[in-house]
Amino acid sequence: MQIRLDKFLADAGIGTRSEVKNLIKRKAVTINGVCVAKPERKITPDADEIAVNGTTVAARGFVTYMLHKPAGYVCAVKDDRFPTVMELVPQNRDLFPVGRLDKDTEGLLLITNDGGMAHRMLSPRRHVDKTYLAVLDRPAEKAYIDSFSVGVEIGDDTPTLPARLVICDGGSPELAYLPEKYCACADAGRVALLTIQEGRYHQVKRMFHAVGSEVIYLKRLTFGTLVLPMSLKKGEAIRVEAL
Ligand code: URA
Protein backbone atom coordinates (compact mmCIF):
# COMPACT_ATOMS: atom_id res chain seq x y z
CA MET A 1 0.00 0.00 0.00
CA GLN A 2 1.40 3.40 -0.98
CA ILE A 3 0.71 6.61 0.92
CA ARG A 4 1.83 10.22 0.68
CA LEU A 5 5.05 11.10 2.47
CA ASP A 6 3.50 13.94 4.48
CA LYS A 7 0.63 11.67 5.61
CA PHE A 8 3.06 8.93 6.64
CA LEU A 9 5.06 11.37 8.75
CA ALA A 10 1.97 12.92 10.33
CA ASP A 11 0.54 9.46 11.13
CA ALA A 12 3.89 8.48 12.64
CA GLY A 13 3.53 11.38 15.09
CA ILE A 14 6.28 13.60 13.65
CA GLY A 15 3.98 16.63 13.55
CA THR A 16 0.86 18.05 12.02
CA ARG A 17 0.42 17.85 8.27
CA SER A 18 1.67 21.45 7.85
CA GLU A 19 4.58 20.93 10.24
CA VAL A 20 5.79 17.89 8.30
CA LYS A 21 5.36 19.78 5.00
CA ASN A 22 7.73 22.41 6.37
CA LEU A 23 10.23 19.73 7.41
CA ILE A 24 10.11 18.28 3.90
CA LYS A 25 10.55 21.71 2.31
CA ARG A 26 13.51 22.39 4.61
CA LYS A 27 15.07 19.18 3.19
CA ALA A 28 15.10 17.43 6.58
CA VAL A 29 13.46 14.28 5.17
CA THR A 30 15.03 11.44 3.18
CA ILE A 31 13.56 8.43 1.42
CA ASN A 32 16.12 5.59 1.29
CA GLY A 33 18.86 8.14 1.94
CA VAL A 34 17.79 10.54 -0.80
CA CYS A 35 16.51 13.98 0.12
CA VAL A 36 12.96 14.75 -1.08
CA ALA A 37 11.23 18.10 -1.41
CA LYS A 38 7.71 17.01 -2.34
CA PRO A 39 5.20 16.30 0.46
CA GLU A 40 2.94 14.49 -2.03
CA ARG A 41 5.66 11.92 -2.94
CA LYS A 42 4.21 8.39 -2.59
CA ILE A 43 6.06 5.93 -0.40
CA THR A 44 5.63 2.26 0.50
CA PRO A 45 5.91 2.15 4.32
CA ASP A 46 6.90 -1.55 4.39
CA ALA A 47 9.68 -1.11 1.81
CA ASP A 48 11.02 2.45 2.03
CA GLU A 49 13.21 3.81 4.81
CA ILE A 50 12.09 7.28 5.79
CA ALA A 51 14.32 9.45 7.98
CA VAL A 52 13.94 12.88 9.54
CA ASN A 53 17.21 14.66 10.28
CA GLY A 54 18.96 11.32 9.86
CA THR A 55 16.73 9.37 12.28
CA THR A 56 14.61 6.56 10.83
CA VAL A 57 10.86 6.96 11.36
CA ALA A 58 8.91 3.85 12.31
CA ALA A 59 5.39 3.51 10.94
CA ARG A 60 2.78 3.28 13.64
CA GLY A 61 0.99 0.52 11.81
CA PHE A 62 -2.41 2.14 11.60
CA VAL A 63 -5.06 0.05 9.98
CA THR A 64 -8.63 0.97 9.07
CA TYR A 65 -11.40 -1.32 7.83
CA MET A 66 -14.70 -0.40 6.24
CA LEU A 67 -17.29 -2.90 7.44
CA HIS A 68 -20.73 -3.47 5.94
CA LYS A 69 -22.37 -3.83 9.34
CA PRO A 70 -25.27 -6.26 9.45
CA ALA A 71 -28.19 -5.81 11.87
CA GLY A 72 -27.82 -7.71 15.13
CA TYR A 73 -24.25 -6.64 15.95
CA VAL A 74 -23.39 -3.98 18.51
CA CYS A 75 -20.71 -1.35 18.00
CA ALA A 76 -18.56 -2.13 21.01
CA VAL A 77 -15.21 -3.77 21.59
CA LYS A 78 -16.81 -6.20 24.04
CA ASP A 79 -20.38 -7.08 24.95
CA ASP A 80 -21.79 -9.75 27.25
CA ARG A 81 -25.14 -10.12 25.47
CA PHE A 82 -24.74 -9.54 21.75
CA PRO A 83 -22.18 -10.24 19.03
CA THR A 84 -19.93 -7.25 18.38
CA VAL A 85 -18.72 -5.77 15.11
CA MET A 86 -15.18 -6.67 16.19
CA GLU A 87 -15.99 -10.29 15.35
CA LEU A 88 -16.25 -9.28 11.69
CA VAL A 89 -12.72 -7.88 11.26
CA PRO A 90 -9.27 -9.44 11.85
CA GLN A 91 -8.71 -9.69 15.59
CA ASN A 92 -5.64 -7.71 16.41
CA ARG A 93 -3.97 -4.34 16.72
CA ASP A 94 -6.23 -2.62 19.27
CA LEU A 95 -9.06 -1.95 16.85
CA PHE A 96 -12.22 -0.07 17.84
CA PRO A 97 -15.33 1.14 15.99
CA VAL A 98 -15.38 4.78 14.84
CA GLY A 99 -18.61 5.94 16.46
CA ARG A 100 -21.72 3.82 16.73
CA LEU A 101 -24.57 2.47 14.66
CA ASP A 102 -27.56 1.03 16.53
CA LYS A 103 -27.80 -2.75 16.82
CA ASP A 104 -30.57 -2.82 14.19
CA THR A 105 -28.83 -0.36 11.82
CA GLU A 106 -26.86 -1.66 8.85
CA GLY A 107 -24.24 -0.09 6.67
CA LEU A 108 -20.91 1.64 6.55
CA LEU A 109 -18.88 1.44 9.74
CA LEU A 110 -15.18 2.20 10.13
CA ILE A 111 -13.08 0.12 12.50
CA THR A 112 -9.57 1.33 13.21
CA ASN A 113 -6.68 1.65 15.63
CA ASP A 114 -6.03 5.23 14.47
CA GLY A 115 -7.34 7.43 17.27
CA GLY A 116 -6.46 10.66 15.45
CA MET A 117 -8.46 9.68 12.39
CA ALA A 118 -11.42 8.58 14.54
CA HIS A 119 -11.35 11.92 16.31
CA ARG A 120 -11.27 13.82 13.00
CA MET A 121 -14.18 11.83 11.59
CA LEU A 122 -16.31 12.20 14.73
CA SER A 123 -15.49 15.72 15.86
CA PRO A 124 -18.74 17.75 15.85
CA ARG A 125 -16.71 20.79 14.80
CA ARG A 126 -15.66 19.16 11.53
CA HIS A 127 -19.24 18.62 10.27
CA VAL A 128 -18.49 15.34 8.51
CA ASP A 129 -21.46 14.30 6.33
CA LYS A 130 -23.16 10.95 6.99
CA THR A 131 -25.95 9.83 4.68
CA TYR A 132 -28.58 7.33 5.80
CA LEU A 133 -31.20 5.45 3.80
CA ALA A 134 -34.35 5.26 5.91
CA VAL A 135 -37.61 3.38 5.42
CA LEU A 136 -40.49 5.03 7.29
CA ASP A 137 -43.76 3.70 8.64
CA ARG A 138 -45.70 6.29 6.59
CA PRO A 139 -45.04 8.49 3.54
CA ALA A 140 -42.46 11.21 4.11
CA GLU A 141 -43.99 14.68 3.86
CA LYS A 142 -42.36 17.48 1.87
CA ALA A 143 -42.59 19.62 5.03
CA TYR A 144 -39.94 17.36 6.63
CA ILE A 145 -37.41 18.77 4.16
CA ASP A 146 -37.86 22.30 5.49
CA SER A 147 -38.00 21.18 9.12
CA PHE A 148 -34.74 19.24 8.83
CA SER A 149 -33.06 22.00 6.84
CA VAL A 150 -33.37 24.41 9.76
CA GLY A 151 -32.91 21.83 12.55
CA VAL A 152 -35.42 20.03 14.76
CA GLU A 153 -35.92 19.70 18.50
CA ILE A 154 -35.27 16.10 19.51
CA GLY A 155 -35.21 16.56 23.26
CA ASP A 156 -31.55 17.63 23.63
CA ASP A 157 -30.25 20.98 24.87
CA THR A 158 -30.01 22.28 21.30
CA PRO A 159 -31.89 21.52 18.08
CA THR A 160 -30.14 19.41 15.47
CA LEU A 161 -27.88 21.12 12.96
CA PRO A 162 -29.39 21.69 9.52
CA ALA A 163 -29.71 18.39 7.65
CA ARG A 164 -30.58 17.49 4.07
CA LEU A 165 -33.55 15.26 3.29
CA VAL A 166 -34.31 13.75 -0.12
CA ILE A 167 -37.51 11.75 -0.53
CA CYS A 168 -36.68 8.89 -2.91
CA ASP A 169 -38.70 8.21 -6.02
CA GLY A 170 -38.46 5.17 -8.27
CA GLY A 171 -35.42 6.64 -10.06
CA SER A 172 -33.19 7.21 -7.02
CA PRO A 173 -29.96 5.22 -7.52
CA GLU A 174 -29.63 4.70 -3.75
CA LEU A 175 -32.64 2.36 -3.89
CA ALA A 176 -30.16 -0.26 -5.10
CA TYR A 177 -29.17 -0.57 -1.42
CA LEU A 178 -32.74 -1.25 -0.29
CA PRO A 179 -33.57 -4.81 0.80
CA GLU A 180 -36.10 -6.35 -1.54
CA LYS A 181 -38.82 -6.58 1.10
CA TYR A 182 -38.92 -2.75 1.28
CA CYS A 183 -39.02 -2.05 -2.47
CA ALA A 184 -42.76 -1.30 -2.47
CA CYS A 185 -42.14 1.32 0.24
CA ALA A 186 -40.22 3.46 -2.26
CA ASP A 187 -43.27 3.72 -4.55
CA ALA A 188 -45.30 4.74 -1.50
CA GLY A 189 -42.92 7.66 -0.72
CA ARG A 190 -41.72 5.95 2.46
CA VAL A 191 -38.01 5.85 1.60
CA ALA A 192 -35.75 8.85 2.20
CA LEU A 193 -32.10 9.83 2.29
CA LEU A 194 -31.04 11.93 5.24
CA THR A 195 -27.61 13.58 5.45
CA ILE A 196 -26.57 14.78 8.88
CA GLN A 197 -23.35 16.27 10.19
CA GLU A 198 -23.63 15.16 13.78
CA GLY A 199 -23.70 11.80 15.50
CA ARG A 200 -26.15 12.12 18.38
CA TYR A 201 -27.63 9.04 20.03
CA HIS A 202 -30.37 7.53 17.78
CA GLN A 203 -30.27 10.82 15.87
CA VAL A 204 -31.94 9.79 12.62
CA LYS A 205 -34.71 7.86 14.38
CA ARG A 206 -35.33 10.76 16.78
CA MET A 207 -35.41 13.32 13.95
CA PHE A 208 -38.09 11.42 12.06
CA HIS A 209 -39.97 10.78 15.30
CA ALA A 210 -39.94 14.54 15.96
CA VAL A 211 -41.78 15.19 12.68
CA GLY A 212 -44.26 12.33 13.08
CA SER A 213 -42.71 9.25 11.40
CA GLU A 214 -40.97 6.17 12.73
CA VAL A 215 -37.91 4.62 11.07
CA ILE A 216 -38.46 0.91 10.42
CA TYR A 217 -35.20 0.25 8.55
CA LEU A 218 -31.93 2.22 8.57
CA LYS A 219 -28.71 1.87 6.62
CA ARG A 220 -25.70 4.21 6.51
CA LEU A 221 -24.47 4.68 2.94
CA THR A 222 -21.70 7.27 3.34
CA PHE A 223 -19.30 8.61 5.93
CA GLY A 224 -17.33 11.68 4.85
CA THR A 225 -15.94 10.91 1.41
CA LEU A 226 -16.42 7.17 1.81
CA VAL A 227 -19.31 5.40 0.10
CA LEU A 228 -20.43 1.88 0.95
CA PRO A 229 -19.46 -0.18 -2.13
CA MET A 230 -22.38 -2.08 -3.66
CA SER A 231 -20.06 -5.07 -3.96
CA LEU A 232 -19.34 -5.23 -0.20
CA LYS A 233 -21.67 -7.84 1.26
CA LYS A 234 -23.20 -7.61 4.73
CA GLY A 235 -20.66 -8.80 7.29
CA GLU A 236 -17.68 -8.21 4.97
CA ALA A 237 -14.88 -5.73 5.63
CA ILE A 238 -12.21 -4.22 3.39
CA ARG A 239 -9.12 -2.24 4.28
CA VAL A 240 -9.25 1.42 3.39
CA GLU A 241 -6.43 3.91 2.89
CA ALA A 242 -5.81 5.92 6.00
CA LEU A 243 -8.12 8.93 5.97
N1 URA B 1 -29.16 7.44 13.76
C1 URA B 1 -29.88 6.48 14.36
O1 URA B 1 -31.00 6.71 14.78
N2 URA B 1 -29.35 5.25 14.46
C2 URA B 1 -28.13 4.93 13.96
O2 URA B 1 -27.71 3.78 14.06
C3 URA B 1 -27.40 5.94 13.35
C4 URA B 1 -27.91 7.19 13.26
Residues whose N, C-alpha, C, O or C-beta is under 5 A from the ligand:
A	BS01	URA	R100 L101 D102 T105 H202 Q203 V204 K205 R206
